[in-house]
Amino acid sequence: MFQNIVNQILYWLWPSRILKHFSSFLDRWQRADARERGILLLVFSPLAVCLGGLLFSVFSFVLFVLPSFVLRVLGWGLLAGLCDAGGSFLYERATGKGPRARATADPGAFRDAPYTDVSFTENPGSEGAEEQGRREDIQKRWFERVRGMRWKR
């Protein structure tokens, strides 16, 4: 018996059935004269109020609560990332372990190096042997400087 009552309640309160009744209400409203419209307003006004409240609740959730939740989660994630980066930096500074302690290259090596203009031709085989050797020497020195450079992690 209890199962029968639950089935009847679900049958009458199922959302698609309620929306079907609301659409039939709108159809009746369009076909009705003034007297019937008054009766429809009297009988179906609780339905209209409930559906209006439901729509208002859904829209307010989508427009205010959901973005607030998403922004709150993103904010906490950003704050956690900043705290992680700051903690890692301070830990490396306090213990002396990390990229700053391991670097052995002079930080001003690139700043103080003289600028050498190397013109690379479109056809590398057309250069003379002396210029080819000069070019390879400059490339080798550049790669040696880059190898000893401190990189951020």
Long-range contacts (C-beta under 8 A, 24 or more apart in sequence): 18-47, 18-51, 21-47, 22-47, 22-48, 22-51, 99-150, 99-151, 99-152, 99-153, 100-150, 103-150, 104-148, 105-145, 105-148, 105-149, 105-150, 106-148, 107-150, 109-145, 109-148, 109-149, 110-145, 110-149, 113-145
